[in-house]
Amino acid sequence: MKVGHETLAALVYKAAWLKDRGLPNVMETSMSKLYGAKVVVHDANECMKLFGSFGYSDEYPCGRFLRDSKQFETLEGTSNMHTMIVANAAMGFAPNRA
Ligand SMILES: Cc1cc2nc3c(=O)[nH]c(=O)nc-3n(C[C@H](O)[C@H](O)[C@H](O)COP(=O)(O)OP(=O)(O)OC[C@H]3O[C@@H](n4cnc5c(N)ncnc54)[C@H](O)[C@@H]3O)c2cc1C
């Protein structure tokens, strides 16, 4: 979980740094959103496992974390769409715009 958070922070700060300077950042911004969605879903899943059967109970917030985390794969650009944006920019099929 810690590795995921640190890696995600590095991606987000790089995208923000580029955006602040008016430099091409669409690929880095999409990488941040795409990877962020993976990290929150992974961590919510790990939370469920750590709490065992209590993770499934409404007495603890783990189940809600897992349900809420899944929205990051859909809202504000689905993970499929961000994957396509990253792939197109990385392979030179589309420019990495500012
Ligand atoms: C609670 C809630 C709040 C929302 N709030 C906002 C908001 O504040 N602002 C806003 O703009 N929108 C909002 N939305 C809409 C949200 O952004 C859309 O749900 C999202 O863009 C996905 O569109 P869709 O639901 O029409 O799914 P679809 O476009 O029908 O996609 C369904 C699935 O197919 C995949 N898919 C679709 N086309 C392709 C393709 N060409 N290649 C590969 N995979 C593809 C998608 O990745 C997804 O997994 C909200 C939605 C909900 C449920």
The ligand as a MOL file (V3000), in Angstrom:
LIG
                    3D

  0  0  0     0  0            999 V3000
M  V30 BEGIN CTAB
M  V30 COUNTS 53 58 0 0 0
M  V30 BEGIN ATOM
M  V30 1 C -22.8730 8.7590 -9.4480 0
M  V30 2 C -22.3670 9.3070 -10.7530 0
M  V30 3 C -21.8610 10.5990 -10.7740 0
M  V30 4 C -21.4000 11.1510 -11.9540 0
M  V30 5 N -20.9090 12.4050 -11.9240 0
M  V30 6 C -20.4260 12.9570 -13.0370 0
M  V30 7 C -19.9040 14.2930 -13.0450 0
M  V30 8 O -19.9190 14.9840 -12.0340 0
M  V30 9 N -19.4040 14.7920 -14.1920 0
M  V30 10 C -19.3890 14.0590 -15.3390 0
M  V30 11 O -18.9120 14.5460 -16.3530 0
M  V30 12 N -19.8730 12.7960 -15.3660 0
M  V30 13 C -20.3910 12.2250 -14.2560 0
M  V30 14 N -20.8770 10.9570 -14.3010 0
M  V30 15 C -20.8540 10.2260 -15.5750 0
M  V30 16 C -19.5590 9.4370 -15.6870 0
M  V30 17 O -18.5040 10.2780 -16.0130 0
M  V30 18 C -19.8080 8.3590 -16.7430 0
M  V30 19 O -20.5100 7.3250 -16.0910 0
M  V30 20 C -18.5030 7.8220 -17.3210 0
M  V30 21 O -17.9190 8.7850 -18.1780 0
M  V30 22 C -18.7210 6.5260 -18.1040 0
M  V30 23 O -19.7040 6.7180 -19.0810 0
M  V30 24 P -20.9450 5.7080 -19.1640 0
M  V30 25 O -21.4680 5.4670 -17.7840 0
M  V30 26 O -21.8330 6.2410 -20.2230 0
M  V30 27 O -20.2800 4.3330 -19.6130 0
M  V30 28 P -20.0450 3.8280 -21.0980 0
M  V30 29 O -19.4240 4.9130 -21.9140 0
M  V30 30 O -21.3020 3.1860 -21.5580 0
M  V30 31 O -18.9300 2.7280 -20.8250 0
M  V30 32 C -19.2280 1.4450 -20.2470 0
M  V30 33 C -17.9400 0.6390 -20.2360 0
M  V30 34 O -17.4520 0.4750 -21.5560 0
M  V30 35 C -16.1380 0.9830 -21.6760 0
M  V30 36 N -15.9620 1.6360 -22.9630 0
M  V30 37 C -16.7840 2.5250 -23.5650 0
M  V30 38 N -16.2860 2.9310 -24.7450 0
M  V30 39 C -15.1080 2.2840 -24.8880 0
M  V30 40 C -14.1140 2.2860 -25.8860 0
M  V30 41 N -14.2110 3.0380 -27.0080 0
M  V30 42 N -13.0240 1.5000 -25.7180 0
M  V30 43 C -12.9010 0.7230 -24.6040 0
M  V30 44 N -13.8020 0.6870 -23.6220 0
M  V30 45 C -14.8820 1.4570 -23.7570 0
M  V30 46 C -15.9740 1.9720 -20.5480 0
M  V30 47 O -14.6040 2.0920 -20.1570 0
M  V30 48 C -16.8080 1.3250 -19.4490 0
M  V30 49 O -16.0520 0.3680 -18.7550 0
M  V30 50 C -21.3850 10.3770 -13.1470 0
M  V30 51 C -21.8770 9.0680 -13.1240 0
M  V30 52 C -22.3640 8.5230 -11.9500 0
M  V30 53 C -22.8820 7.0860 -11.9460 0
M  V30 END ATOM
M  V30 BEGIN BOND
M  V30 1 1 1 2
M  V30 2 1 2 3
M  V30 3 2 2 52
M  V30 4 2 3 4
M  V30 5 1 4 5
M  V30 6 1 4 50
M  V30 7 2 5 6
M  V30 8 1 6 7
M  V30 9 1 6 13
M  V30 10 2 7 8
M  V30 11 1 7 9
M  V30 12 1 9 10
M  V30 13 2 10 11
M  V30 14 1 10 12
M  V30 15 2 12 13
M  V30 16 1 13 14
M  V30 17 1 14 15
M  V30 18 1 14 50
M  V30 19 1 15 16
M  V30 20 1 16 17
M  V30 21 1 16 18
M  V30 22 1 18 19
M  V30 23 1 18 20
M  V30 24 1 20 21
M  V30 25 1 20 22
M  V30 26 1 22 23
M  V30 27 1 23 24
M  V30 28 2 24 25
M  V30 29 1 24 26
M  V30 30 1 24 27
M  V30 31 1 27 28
M  V30 32 2 28 29
M  V30 33 1 28 30
M  V30 34 1 28 31
M  V30 35 1 31 32
M  V30 36 1 32 33
M  V30 37 1 33 34
M  V30 38 1 33 48
M  V30 39 1 34 35
M  V30 40 1 35 36
M  V30 41 1 35 46
M  V30 42 1 36 37
M  V30 43 1 36 45
M  V30 44 2 37 38
M  V30 45 1 38 39
M  V30 46 1 39 40
M  V30 47 2 39 45
M  V30 48 1 40 41
M  V30 49 2 40 42
M  V30 50 1 42 43
M  V30 51 2 43 44
M  V30 52 1 44 45
M  V30 53 1 46 47
M  V30 54 1 46 48
M  V30 55 1 48 49
M  V30 56 2 50 51
M  V30 57 1 51 52
M  V30 58 1 52 53
M  V30 END BOND
M  V30 END CTAB
M  END
